[in-house]
Amino acid sequence: MNYSLDELRSIINNKSAEESIEILSEIFSGKIVFSSSLGLEDQVITHLIFSQNMSVEVFTIDTGRLFNETYLVLEKTNEYYNKKIKVFFPEYSKVEILVNEKGPFSFYDSVENRKECCFIRKVEPLKRALDGKQMWISGIRAEQSENRKGMQNLEWDDQYKIYKYHPLFEWSIEDVKDFINKNNIPYNSLHDKGFISIGCAPCTRAVQEGEDFRAGRWWWEDNSKKECGLHAKK
């Protein structure tokens, strides 16, 4: 049965994050995935899926430039739940061309170069991960940015032609941290050192008190240009 966006919203209305994921996993059986960056929010969602043995494929994208701490979270999470997070990599030939032609740090030179690197290392692997799927779960929360406040917890993503669900959309960062601590969930130790949004190592720094959530990502750029293409700007 095909559901409209309004029908899906009605079905999960007033349901908890766990209940909603379970319902959607049944509706979109075999066609539902969760993209994890291995950050705090994503570790919560991974816990909900893995601890309840839900039929949702969990995947992450290894750009080849991640922090060692991020790889450690991946390893610990797989061991903790005795399950495997599927890893997608960039096409090696495209990375080779980029690095050979422009060097390993071309993304510092211009926004265009940085977006090119993001596309090769992140967006293209995401497209392959979403190929043939109908429902994409993400860890987006409303309070993360002004742009995200204007989103809804269940949407149609026209960029990738897929339904997109944000189970923690109304959660605060305190809610996330409390859940992590209560359930003893593995998380990235960089979060304890001022790193809030963690991406590639050369493009992420710690955030100072009072700074924006995304201030540590691509800090050399204007805030208005801080998009990598994974989540289309509304």
trRosetta pair geometry for C-beta under 8 A, 3 or more apart (Angstrom, degrees):
i j d omega theta_ij theta_ji phi_ij phi_ji
3 7 4.4 -134 -166 90 92 124
3 8 4.9 109 129 -57 131 87
3 11 7.4 -34 -153 -14 152 140
3 27 6.8 -18 -3 -171 140 137
4 7 4.6 97 52 4 77 104
4 8 7.1 -144 92 -4 41 85
5 8 5.8 -56 -150 36 31 110
5 9 6.4 32 152 -19 65 106
5 154 7.0 166 -165 127 84 102
5 155 7.5 10 -147 -151 128 26
5 156 5.5 -77 -84 -40 134 107
5 163 7.2 177 -105 -116 82 103
6 9 5.7 -53 -147 36 32 112
6 10 6.3 35 153 -22 64 105
7 10 5.6 -54 -150 34 32 113
7 11 6.4 36 151 -25 64 104
8 11 5.6 -51 -149 30 34 115
8 12 6.7 5 163 4 66 106
8 24 7.7 55 -159 -104 110 98
8 27 7.6 158 -117 126 98 169
8 154 5.9 -152 115 164 110 148
8 163 6.8 -42 118 -146 178 146
9 12 6.7 -73 -148 49 28 90
9 13 6.2 54 151 -59 65 95
9 152 7.8 -21 -109 152 128 133
9 154 5.2 -171 -89 66 81 134
10 13 5.5 -30 -147 -9 31 122
11 23 6.2 -179 143 155 111 141
11 27 7.7 78 126 -59 164 149
12 15 4.7 -91 -165 37 62 127
12 19 7.6 155 -143 108 81 89
12 20 4.1 63 -151 -126 122 102
12 23 5.9 -179 -89 70 90 143
12 24 7.0 -1 -71 -49 134 101
12 154 6.7 125 55 -49 135 145
12 165 7.9 46 45 -136 174 130
15 19 4.1 -125 -178 96 105 120
15 20 4.6 139 100 -62 120 83
15 23 6.7 -14 169 -3 172 140
16 19 4.5 92 51 10 80 103
16 20 6.7 -147 89 -7 39 89
17 20 5.9 -59 -147 37 26 110
17 21 6.4 25 158 -18 64 106
17 45 7.5 -104 164 -104 128 79
17 48 6.3 -92 119 -103 104 165
17 167 3.7 93 -147 169 97 109
17 168 6.1 24 -106 -70 146 60
17 171 7.8 -4 -52 -45 141 123
18 21 6.1 -56 -148 35 28 108
18 22 6.4 28 155 -19 63 109
18 48 4.9 -144 -101 -151 83 116
18 52 6.8 121 -161 -26 108 156
18 167 8.0 94 -46 -172 32 140
19 22 5.7 -59 -152 37 30 113
19 23 6.3 30 154 -19 66 107
20 23 5.7 -54 -147 36 32 111
20 24 6.2 24 158 -13 66 109
20 165 7.1 -168 143 -178 119 138
20 167 5.8 174 75 -117 124 98
21 24 5.9 -59 -144 43 29 107
21 25 6.0 35 155 -27 65 108
21 45 7.5 155 -86 -154 151 89
21 48 5.9 101 39 129 156 127
21 49 6.5 -102 157 -81 146 82
21 54 6.1 1 132 -153 107 170
21 56 6.6 -48 179 -40 106 153
21 137 6.6 40 -119 -110 101 150
21 165 7.7 166 -94 114 68 141
21 167 5.8 -14 -54 -84 103 147
22 25 5.7 -53 -146 31 27 114
22 26 6.9 24 155 -16 60 104
22 52 6.9 -68 -84 132 110 147
22 54 5.9 -118 -99 -112 66 120
23 26 6.0 -62 -160 33 31 108
23 27 6.5 24 150 -15 67 108
24 27 5.5 -54 -142 39 37 111
24 28 5.8 -5 169 19 73 110
24 32 6.1 137 135 -123 94 151
24 135 5.6 -178 172 177 115 162
24 137 7.6 135 98 -71 146 110
24 165 6.2 -84 -93 -14 172 166
25 28 6.8 -68 -129 60 22 80
25 29 6.7 63 158 -89 57 61
25 32 5.5 -135 -112 68 57 153
25 54 4.9 -142 -68 -179 173 105
25 55 4.9 138 173 62 114 78
25 56 5.1 -86 -106 -55 116 94
26 29 6.0 0 -154 -57 30 100
26 55 7.7 96 -76 47 49 120
27 135 7.7 87 87 -39 101 150
28 31 4.5 -103 178 76 88 95
28 32 4.1 106 100 -53 118 106
28 133 7.9 56 168 -172 126 76
28 134 5.0 -151 -140 77 119 111
28 135 4.1 155 40 4 176 127
28 163 7.7 -143 -73 55 149 129
29 32 7.4 -24 -86 6 16 108
29 55 6.0 14 -134 109 78 142
30 55 7.4 -31 -52 156 51 121
31 132 7.2 -117 -126 139 84 71
31 133 5.2 146 -175 -146 64 53
31 134 4.0 26 146 17 126 101
31 135 6.4 89 115 16 84 84
32 55 7.5 86 57 111 113 77
32 56 5.2 -60 111 -119 106 82
32 57 7.3 155 95 22 54 79
32 133 6.7 123 -91 -161 17 105
32 134 6.9 -46 -71 64 64 78
32 135 4.1 -12 -112 70 88 110
32 136 7.8 -163 -152 -69 59 26
32 137 7.0 48 177 -20 96 104
33 56 6.7 141 -121 -176 23 78
33 57 4.6 -32 -113 71 82 98
33 58 7.5 157 -165 -87 69 23
33 59 6.1 -11 -172 12 118 110
33 129 6.5 180 150 156 161 93
33 130 6.8 -142 51 -104 140 59
33 133 5.1 -52 1 -126 112 157
33 135 7.5 158 25 89 55 64
33 136 6.0 -12 68 -116 86 63
33 137 7.0 -151 103 25 40 83
34 42 7.9 148 156 -149 107 88
34 45 6.0 -166 -165 137 141 125
34 46 7.2 176 115 -83 141 64
34 49 6.2 -132 7 -50 155 158
34 56 5.4 50 -15 151 108 121
34 57 7.1 -179 24 88 70 48
34 58 4.9 -20 67 -108 106 69
34 59 7.3 153 79 24 54 63
34 136 7.8 134 -101 -169 33 51
34 137 4.0 -29 -103 71 82 114
34 138 7.6 174 -152 -73 66 32
35 42 7.9 -72 111 -124 52 126
35 59 6.1 -29 -110 74 58 84
35 60 7.2 115 -167 -102 60 43
35 61 7.5 5 -159 -17 104 100
35 126 6.9 22 -120 -130 146 99
35 129 6.8 100 -96 120 102 146
35 136 6.6 8 -9 -170 109 99
35 137 7.3 175 18 79 65 60
35 138 5.9 -7 55 -101 101 78
35 230 7.8 -170 137 -172 155 121
36 39 7.9 -166 -175 25 73 65
36 42 4.0 132 -142 177 81 129
36 43 7.7 96 -155 -63 122 45
36 45 7.2 -163 -94 75 99 111
36 46 5.7 35 -98 -62 148 116
36 58 5.8 20 -11 -174 125 97
36 59 7.0 168 25 83 83 31
36 60 4.8 -53 77 -79 84 94
36 85 6.3 -70 52 -148 136 134
36 139 7.3 69 -120 -27 60 126
37 42 5.4 164 41 -16 65 156
37 60 6.7 133 -103 -137 23 98
37 61 7.8 -23 -104 39 67 88
37 139 7.2 -112 23 36 97 133
37 198 7.2 159 142 76 112 78
37 199 7.3 -46 -165 -99 130 64
38 42 5.9 -65 -59 87 12 132
38 43 6.8 50 -163 -62 47 90
38 60 6.0 27 -36 -119 98 147
38 70 5.5 117 85 -158 142 85
38 73 4.7 125 179 103 123 132
38 74 5.9 -61 -99 -65 146 77
38 77 7.3 -137 -128 -14 98 149
38 188 6.3 96 133 -52 96 115
38 198 7.8 -64 85 83 87 121
39 42 5.1 85 52 18 69 106
39 43 7.0 -126 101 -12 32 91
39 139 6.7 177 69 100 106 157
39 188 6.7 -45 -117 11 45 131
39 191 7.7 120 -155 -75 73 120
39 197 6.9 -14 -115 -133 151 48
39 198 5.7 164 -94 37 98 96
40 43 5.9 -59 -151 30 27 111
40 44 6.9 29 152 -20 62 101
40 173 7.7 55 98 -149 151 81
40 176 5.2 81 140 151 116 127
40 177 6.9 -25 -164 -77 140 65
40 180 6.2 -64 -154 -59 91 145
40 187 5.8 29 -102 -143 69 129
40 188 7.6 -97 -55 31 67 95
40 191 6.0 98 -57 -110 111 154
41 44 5.8 -54 -161 28 35 113
41 45 6.7 26 149 -12 67 105
41 139 3.5 131 115 179 116 119
41 140 7.8 136 138 -29 160 10
41 141 6.2 -144 -104 -30 144 111
41 168 5.3 -158 -153 66 105 158
41 171 7.7 152 -122 77 99 134
41 176 5.7 -56 -87 -128 66 139
42 45 5.6 -52 -147 39 39 109
42 46 6.1 45 152 -22 68 104
42 139 4.3 -90 -67 -45 70 151
43 46 5.5 -48 -142 37 32 115
43 47 6.4 41 153 -24 62 102
43 73 7.4 -85 -86 -174 121 123
43 77 7.1 -129 -126 -100 90 127
43 180 6.4 51 98 -110 124 106
43 185 5.2 134 150 145 112 126
43 186 6.7 -138 -146 81 130 62
43 187 5.2 -121 11 -96 173 83
44 47 5.7 -56 -157 31 29 114
44 48 6.7 29 149 -19 64 103
44 139 7.5 121 50 -129 98 112
44 168 6.4 81 87 -76 138 141
44 176 5.8 -105 -40 -143 145 80
44 179 5.3 52 -122 104 116 135
44 180 6.5 -81 -74 -67 89 79
44 185 6.9 134 -87 78 49 175
45 48 5.6 -49 -151 32 37 113
45 49 6.4 30 154 -14 67 106
45 137 6.5 175 -176 143 141 123
45 139 5.7 -133 -4 -88 136 93
45 167 6.1 130 -108 53 108 128
45 168 6.8 -105 -60 -24 102 116
46 49 5.8 -60 -148 41 31 108
46 50 5.7 14 163 -6 70 115
46 58 5.7 82 -119 -141 89 150
46 77 6.3 -6 138 -164 152 133
46 81 7.6 -131 152 -25 99 156
46 85 7.2 -26 -131 -88 131 119
47 50 6.3 -61 -129 47 23 98
47 51 5.4 15 176 -13 64 120
47 81 7.9 -157 -113 -78 52 128
47 179 7.9 176 63 149 149 107
47 183 5.9 88 -171 124 154 150
47 185 5.1 -67 -69 -108 138 130
48 51 6.7 -53 -125 40 14 103
48 52 6.4 -14 173 10 52 119
48 54 7.4 8 130 -2 74 138
48 167 7.4 -114 58 120 165 160
49 52 6.8 -89 -156 50 16 91
49 54 4.6 -91 -146 49 65 117
49 56 4.9 -89 -138 61 126 121
49 58 6.0 148 96 -60 152 120
50 53 7.3 25 -171 -75 33 40
50 54 7.9 -64 -48 29 21 84
50 58 7.2 -34 -57 -13 98 152
50 81 4.0 -11 160 -158 142 152
50 83 5.1 -151 -134 30 113 149
51 81 7.0 -99 -65 -122 60 110
51 183 8.0 -78 -60 -168 160 134
56 137 6.7 5 -166 11 139 141
57 86 6.3 -7 179 9 102 135
58 83 7.7 70 41 129 128 125
58 85 5.0 -66 114 -121 105 78
58 86 6.8 149 89 17 52 82
59 85 6.5 140 -118 178 26 75
59 86 4.1 -38 -104 74 88 96
59 87 7.0 171 -160 -80 79 20
59 88 6.0 42 172 -15 124 104
59 129 5.2 -166 98 -148 155 129
60 74 6.7 -120 50 -108 157 116
60 85 5.4 30 -3 151 107 124
60 86 7.5 161 22 81 61 50
60 87 5.8 -22 68 -108 84 67
60 88 7.4 -167 93 25 37 78
61 87 7.6 127 -114 -160 20 63
61 88 5.1 -33 -107 71 70 96
61 89 7.7 147 -160 -90 65 26
61 121 7.7 117 152 149 118 68
61 122 5.7 101 125 -132 153 65
61 125 4.8 131 -132 99 113 135
61 126 6.3 -44 -67 -64 144 78
61 129 7.2 -103 -73 -28 97 147
62 66 6.3 -79 -144 -8 71 132
62 87 5.2 18 -12 -170 116 113
62 88 7.2 172 22 76 73 42
62 89 5.4 -25 69 -95 98 76
63 66 6.2 126 44 -44 89 84
63 90 6.6 48 -143 -28 51 115
63 121 3.9 52 -148 167 96 118
63 122 5.9 -18 -92 -65 113 82
63 199 7.9 29 6 174 151 83
63 200 5.4 -69 81 -86 148 109
64 89 7.2 73 -51 -151 96 95
64 90 6.5 -68 -9 24 120 115
64 95 6.7 58 25 -139 162 155
64 121 6.5 -112 30 -135 98 114
65 121 7.0 -6 12 -161 112 156
65 200 3.9 24 102 -153 114 111
65 201 5.7 -134 160 30 78 86
65 202 6.0 -56 -179 11 128 99
65 203 7.6 63 124 5 135 101
66 70 4.3 -100 171 72 116 139
66 71 6.1 130 103 -45 123 85
66 200 6.3 -84 -82 -118 45 53
66 201 6.4 96 172 -29 16 93
67 70 4.5 105 61 -5 83 100
67 71 7.5 -149 98 0 51 80
67 188 7.7 83 78 -157 132 124
67 190 6.3 38 113 -47 168 147
67 198 6.7 -62 11 -176 132 119
67 201 4.8 132 -74 -83 68 99
67 204 7.5 -75 -42 65 117 133
68 71 5.7 -53 -155 36 40 111
68 72 6.4 44 147 -24 68 104
69 72 5.4 -51 -150 32 34 116
69 73 6.7 40 150 -22 64 99
69 188 5.3 88 139 -159 109 88
69 189 5.3 -117 -147 46 127 90
69 190 5.0 137 93 -31 157 102
70 73 5.7 -47 -154 29 35 112
70 74 6.8 39 147 -20 63 101
70 188 6.0 -1 -92 -113 59 125
70 190 7.8 -20 -54 6 77 133
70 198 6.5 -176 -81 137 115 129
71 74 5.5 -50 -154 32 38 116
71 75 6.5 35 151 -16 67 104
72 75 5.7 -54 -150 38 34 110
72 76 6.1 31 154 -17 67 109
72 188 7.9 119 70 -120 94 66
72 189 7.8 -8 81 4 137 107
73 76 5.8 -57 -141 41 30 109
73 77 6.0 31 159 -23 66 109
73 186 5.9 158 -145 139 71 109
73 187 6.6 -1 -123 -168 121 21
73 188 4.9 -46 -55 -76 143 74
74 77 6.0 -57 -146 34 24 110
74 78 6.6 23 157 -17 61 107
74 85 6.2 -113 -149 58 86 133
74 87 7.6 46 -160 -81 143 118
75 78 6.0 -57 -151 35 29 110
75 79 6.4 21 155 -13 64 111
76 79 5.8 -61 -149 41 31 109
76 80 5.9 35 155 -28 68 110
76 186 4.2 174 119 -145 121 156
77 80 5.6 -50 -138 32 29 114
77 81 6.5 -2 171 8 64 108
77 85 6.3 27 101 -21 125 129
77 186 5.2 -142 -73 66 69 133
78 81 7.0 -76 -147 50 20 86
78 82 7.8 56 163 -112 54 13
78 83 6.5 -122 -142 80 58 48
78 84 5.6 30 -134 -108 110 49
78 85 6.1 -109 -75 9 93 86
79 82 7.2 15 -168 -74 29 51
80 185 7.9 111 146 -146 161 52
80 186 5.4 -157 -31 -16 153 122
86 129 7.8 152 105 -129 119 105
88 125 4.1 145 133 -179 116 111
88 126 7.5 148 89 -70 151 35
88 128 6.2 163 -150 80 135 113
88 129 5.0 -97 -39 -64 157 111
89 92 7.5 14 132 -56 120 81
89 125 6.4 -160 94 -106 13 136
90 94 6.4 -109 163 71 106 110
90 95 5.2 102 106 -51 131 116
90 120 5.5 52 -152 148 134 74
90 121 4.7 -58 -63 -117 139 47
90 122 7.8 -29 -77 -34 104 32
90 124 6.4 73 -134 70 76 116
90 125 5.6 -86 -81 -44 50 115
91 94 4.5 65 81 10 103 110
91 95 7.1 174 86 -10 53 86
91 120 7.4 -95 46 -164 87 83
91 124 6.4 -62 -3 128 103 143
92 95 5.6 -59 -150 39 37 111
92 96 6.1 41 153 -24 70 105
93 96 5.6 -51 -149 33 31 115
93 97 6.6 32 154 -18 64 103
94 97 5.8 -50 -148 34 33 111
94 98 6.4 35 153 -20 64 106
94 120 4.8 -160 133 -145 122 114
94 124 7.2 42 61 42 165 170
95 98 5.7 -55 -148 37 32 113
95 99 6.2 21 160 -11 67 110
95 120 6.2 152 -77 148 65 126
95 121 7.0 78 -95 -83 106 84
96 99 6.3 -62 -143 42 25 102
96 100 5.9 18 163 -13 65 116
97 100 6.0 -62 -139 43 24 106
97 101 5.9 9 167 -8 64 117
98 101 6.4 -71 -144 43 19 99
98 102 5.9 -41 -179 35 60 111
98 106 7.0 -129 174 29 90 143
98 116 7.0 170 -125 134 120 109
98 117 6.6 129 -179 -101 147 72
98 120 5.8 -148 -42 33 150 173
99 102 7.1 -77 -119 59 17 72
99 103 6.7 -14 -161 172 55 11
99 104 5.5 25 -138 -83 101 63
102 106 3.6 23 141 -82 121 146
102 109 7.9 -125 -176 22 113 143
102 113 6.6 -178 179 -142 151 117
103 106 5.5 136 63 -54 80 85
105 108 5.2 -1 160 7 97 116
105 109 7.9 115 123 -26 74 90
105 202 6.7 -139 -116 -174 90 152
106 109 5.6 -48 -169 16 54 120
106 113 4.4 -127 144 -177 93 129
106 114 8.0 -166 111 -66 71 48
106 116 7.6 -42 111 72 126 121
106 117 6.6 162 74 -56 98 121
107 113 5.4 -162 -102 120 36 94
107 114 3.8 82 -157 -102 88 71
107 116 7.9 -153 -92 58 79 81
107 117 4.5 -62 -72 18 114 151
107 118 7.8 100 -119 -32 129 81
107 202 7.4 120 61 108 126 123
107 203 6.7 -40 118 -83 146 116
108 113 7.8 -39 43 93 33 132
108 114 7.6 93 -51 -73 22 103
108 220 6.6 36 -143 58 76 162
109 113 5.0 39 63 26 98 158
110 113 4.6 98 57 6 84 100
110 114 7.0 -149 95 -4 46 85
111 114 5.6 -56 -148 38 34 111
111 115 6.2 31 155 -17 68 107
111 221 6.0 100 -94 -126 96 126
111 225 5.1 -67 -126 174 139 141
112 115 5.9 -56 -146 38 28 108
112 116 6.4 34 151 -24 62 105
113 116 5.5 -52 -150 32 32 116
113 117 6.6 32 152 -18 65 103
114 117 5.7 -53 -152 35 34 111
114 118 6.3 34 150 -18 66 106
114 203 7.6 123 -148 -115 113 130
114 218 6.4 90 -178 -125 153 125
114 221 7.2 -102 39 -58 165 139
115 118 5.4 -50 -143 39 36 114
115 119 6.2 42 154 -26 66 103
115 227 7.7 23 -107 89 108 78
115 228 7.2 -175 -122 -136 65 45
115 229 6.9 103 -156 -34 90 118
116 119 5.7 -52 -149 31 29 113
116 120 6.6 22 156 -13 63 107
117 120 6.0 -59 -148 39 30 106
117 121 5.9 2 164 3 67 118
118 121 6.3 -69 -132 51 23 94
118 122 5.1 -34 -173 33 66 121
118 123 6.3 62 134 -18 77 103
118 228 4.0 -140 -163 -156 143 89
118 229 5.8 140 125 19 117 111
119 122 7.1 -59 -98 55 10 77
119 123 4.5 -36 -136 38 53 128
119 124 6.3 67 158 -28 65 92
119 229 5.9 35 -90 32 74 164
120 123 7.7 24 -11 44 17 87
120 124 6.0 -2 -139 9 30 130
121 124 7.9 82 17 36 11 99
121 125 7.4 -24 163 0 32 119
121 200 7.4 34 124 -73 152 138
122 125 6.5 -73 -154 41 20 103
122 126 6.2 20 157 -21 63 113
122 228 5.8 3 77 153 153 124
122 229 7.0 137 93 66 109 101
122 230 5.9 -66 149 -63 120 107
123 126 5.5 -57 -149 34 31 115
123 127 6.6 36 154 -25 65 100
123 228 7.2 -166 -52 143 98 80
123 229 4.3 -22 -84 107 131 129
123 230 6.4 -137 -91 -73 72 59
124 127 5.7 -47 -152 27 33 114
124 128 7.0 30 152 -14 62 102
125 128 5.7 -56 -155 37 38 111
125 129 6.3 39 149 -22 69 106
126 129 5.4 -55 -147 37 35 113
126 130 6.2 20 159 -9 69 110
126 160 7.8 -82 135 -98 105 139
126 230 5.8 163 -67 -124 166 84
127 130 6.1 -65 -144 44 27 102
127 131 6.6 52 151 -53 62 92
127 160 7.1 -154 -112 -121 68 102
128 131 5.5 -28 -152 -8 34 121
129 133 7.9 -10 135 -5 59 139
130 133 5.1 -98 -162 42 56 120
130 136 6.0 -12 -119 -86 113 126
130 160 5.4 -14 127 -176 159 134
130 162 5.9 -100 -174 -35 122 161
133 136 6.4 94 118 -68 132 81
133 162 6.2 30 99 -129 88 134
134 162 6.3 -178 -160 -140 25 83
134 163 6.3 24 153 21 69 102
135 162 6.9 175 -92 177 16 95
135 163 4.8 -24 -108 75 69 107
135 164 7.7 164 -160 -84 55 27
135 165 6.4 7 -173 -1 101 113
136 157 6.7 -29 46 15 132 144
136 160 7.0 32 -19 95 155 144
136 162 5.0 65 -11 128 113 132
136 163 6.9 168 23 88 71 51
136 164 4.8 -21 71 -107 98 74
136 165 7.3 165 84 22 47 69
137 164 7.8 158 -90 -160 22 55
137 165 5.2 -28 -106 71 70 95
137 166 7.7 145 -160 -88 60 30
137 167 6.5 7 -156 -15 109 107
138 164 6.3 2 3 -172 115 101
138 165 7.4 157 23 79 69 44
138 166 5.6 -32 73 -96 85 79
138 231 7.1 118 -170 -91 166 117
139 166 7.3 70 178 -144 7 81
139 168 6.1 7 -155 37 63 127
140 144 6.7 -111 -160 23 66 144
140 148 5.7 -156 -176 -143 109 127
140 151 6.8 -15 136 79 143 156
140 166 4.3 -62 64 -121 93 133
140 168 7.7 166 77 69 37 87
140 169 6.5 16 101 -100 82 76
140 231 6.7 122 -77 -123 131 154
141 144 4.9 114 69 -30 82 103
141 148 6.9 62 88 140 40 143
141 166 7.2 179 -76 170 35 122
141 168 5.4 -49 -84 117 94 96
141 169 6.0 164 -128 -138 45 28
141 170 7.8 -123 -150 7 82 8
141 171 5.7 -81 -121 66 121 82
141 172 7.8 126 -179 -111 141 18
141 173 7.6 153 94 -66 165 66
141 176 7.6 -82 -64 -49 152 132
142 148 5.6 -172 -136 127 34 93
142 149 5.0 73 -177 -109 88 55
142 151 7.1 -152 -105 57 75 89
142 169 5.4 63 -35 175 92 75
142 170 6.4 20 6 -95 125 42
143 148 7.7 -43 37 91 15 118
143 149 7.2 57 -88 -82 33 94
143 172 6.3 27 15 -121 156 63
143 173 7.1 -109 89 -26 131 88
143 213 7.9 133 127 -54 71 147
144 148 4.9 20 61 44 97 155
144 197 7.8 92 -159 -75 114 122
144 213 5.1 -147 -162 118 62 166
144 214 7.5 73 165 -45 89 96
145 148 4.7 90 56 9 83 101
145 149 7.2 -132 96 -13 46 83
145 212 7.5 53 -110 -179 83 112
145 213 6.1 -118 -64 55 76 125
145 214 6.1 15 -82 -15 122 124
146 149 5.7 -45 -153 21 36 117
146 150 7.4 30 154 -15 60 101
147 150 6.4 -67 -171 32 34 107
147 151 7.6 37 140 -30 64 102
147 233 6.1 -63 -155 -143 141 83
147 234 6.2 150 -173 37 87 94
148 151 5.3 -40 -158 13 51 119
150 234 5.6 -156 98 89 116 143
151 155 6.3 -65 -169 -47 95 145
151 166 7.2 68 121 5 129 151
151 169 7.5 -125 98 -138 103 121
151 234 6.1 -175 -79 -33 83 150
152 155 5.4 135 63 -67 91 93
152 169 7.6 16 166 -161 32 162
153 165 6.7 22 153 -157 73 65
153 166 5.0 -122 -146 64 59 87
153 167 7.3 79 -170 -95 110 21
153 169 3.8 -136 -100 15 90 155
153 170 7.0 -36 -74 -25 128 90
154 163 7.0 -6 -171 -176 89 101
154 164 7.4 161 -154 85 44 51
154 165 5.1 -4 -107 -107 78 79
154 166 7.6 -146 -65 25 41 70
155 163 7.4 157 86 -158 40 57
155 164 5.0 -20 66 63 88 98
155 165 7.9 175 24 -78 63 38
155 166 8.0 25 6 -5 102 102
156 162 7.8 167 -157 88 58 28
156 163 6.1 -43 -103 -103 60 57
156 164 7.2 134 -126 15 11 88
157 160 4.9 7 116 44 120 93
157 161 7.3 -68 93 -8 75 12
157 162 5.2 -11 56 63 108 75
157 163 7.4 130 11 -144 85 7
157 164 4.4 70 -32 -25 114 129
157 232 6.5 141 -156 20 91 120
158 161 6.8 26 -154 -77 36 54
158 232 7.4 -81 58 64 76 167
159 232 4.2 167 -26 -54 141 138
160 164 8.0 92 58 -62 118 117
166 169 4.1 89 108 -66 111 99
168 171 4.2 -45 -171 19 85 130
168 175 7.8 173 -158 101 100 122
168 176 6.7 57 -167 -86 142 102
171 175 4.1 -130 -163 83 92 138
171 176 5.7 101 141 -53 129 84
172 175 4.7 110 51 -2 71 99
172 176 7.3 -132 98 -2 44 85
173 176 5.4 -50 -152 35 39 116
173 177 6.3 36 152 -17 69 105
174 177 5.8 -54 -143 40 32 107
174 178 6.1 35 156 -21 66 108
175 178 5.9 -57 -147 36 26 112
175 179 6.4 25 156 -19 63 108
176 179 5.9 -60 -152 35 27 109
176 180 6.4 29 151 -21 64 107
177 180 5.5 -51 -148 34 34 115
177 181 6.3 28 157 -14 66 107
178 181 6.0 -59 -148 40 29 107
178 182 6.0 28 157 -21 66 111
179 182 5.8 -53 -138 37 28 111
179 183 6.2 -1 169 6 64 114
179 185 7.5 11 127 4 76 136
180 183 6.8 -81 -149 50 18 90
180 185 4.8 -96 -143 52 65 111
180 187 5.6 15 -160 -44 136 140
181 184 7.4 22 -173 -72 30 44
187 191 6.0 -36 145 23 117 142
188 191 5.3 106 82 -17 85 97
188 195 7.4 -73 120 91 123 124
188 198 6.0 -100 114 24 166 166
189 192 5.7 -46 -171 28 59 112
189 193 7.1 44 139 -11 73 108
190 193 5.4 -68 -154 44 47 109
190 195 3.9 -15 149 46 103 142
190 198 5.7 104 88 -99 138 139
190 206 8.0 -142 -179 -88 90 85
191 195 5.9 -85 -84 76 36 82
191 196 7.1 74 -130 -107 76 35
191 198 7.5 -87 -66 -32 76 129
193 206 6.0 -92 129 -100 80 126
194 206 3.3 49 101 -166 117 113
194 207 5.6 -163 171 48 86 56
194 208 7.3 16 -162 -79 131 34
194 216 7.8 154 137 -84 85 145
195 198 5.1 54 155 -81 120 100
195 204 6.5 54 -142 155 113 116
195 205 7.7 -142 -102 141 86 23
195 206 5.3 -76 -63 -101 64 65
195 207 7.1 117 -117 1 26 84
195 216 6.3 -177 -133 150 62 165
196 207 5.0 -15 0 12 113 139
196 213 5.7 -122 123 -157 146 65
196 216 6.2 142 37 21 87 133
197 204 7.3 -139 102 -130 69 113
197 207 8.0 68 22 -40 79 131
197 213 6.2 80 -29 155 118 81
197 214 5.6 -3 24 -110 155 59
197 216 6.2 164 55 64 84 104
197 217 5.3 -46 99 -40 122 120
198 204 5.6 74 -142 -169 51 161
199 203 5.6 -43 91 87 118 110
199 204 4.9 164 48 -58 74 121
199 217 5.7 70 7 -122 129 106
199 228 7.7 169 -134 -54 152 158
200 203 4.5 50 70 29 99 109
200 204 6.4 159 71 -11 44 102
201 204 6.4 -72 -127 41 22 100
203 217 6.4 26 143 -157 94 64
203 218 5.5 -7 -169 -69 102 65
204 216 5.6 40 -163 143 68 99
204 217 5.9 -14 -103 -99 75 61
205 216 4.8 -140 70 -151 60 86
205 219 5.5 -27 29 -20 122 144
206 216 6.1 -99 142 -115 6 133
207 211 4.7 -146 -172 76 92 125
207 212 7.7 -116 -146 75 128 42
207 213 7.5 -27 -117 -145 167 23
207 215 5.1 107 -126 67 100 106
207 216 4.4 -92 -61 -40 84 114
208 211 4.8 89 60 -18 74 123
208 215 7.5 -70 32 107 76 146
211 215 3.9 -81 162 31 117 164
211 216 7.5 99 116 -41 139 78
212 215 4.4 126 59 -45 79 97
212 223 6.8 54 47 -120 165 130
214 217 5.1 -53 -171 35 78 114
214 223 7.3 113 87 -141 114 88
214 226 5.6 133 144 131 133 152
215 219 6.4 45 163 -111 62 92
215 223 7.9 -34 -97 -98 66 103
216 219 6.2 -25 -143 -64 28 111
217 226 6.0 104 98 -162 105 122
218 221 4.6 -8 146 21 107 120
218 225 7.8 -109 127 101 140 89
218 226 5.3 173 66 -121 124 89
221 225 4.9 -106 168 79 122 115
221 226 5.9 151 91 -74 123 77
222 225 5.0 77 66 9 86 105
222 226 7.7 -136 97 -30 47 84
223 226 5.7 -42 -157 -1 41 120
227 231 8.0 -120 -148 72 90 72
227 233 5.5 -62 -104 -45 145 118
229 232 7.6 13 -156 -85 45 59
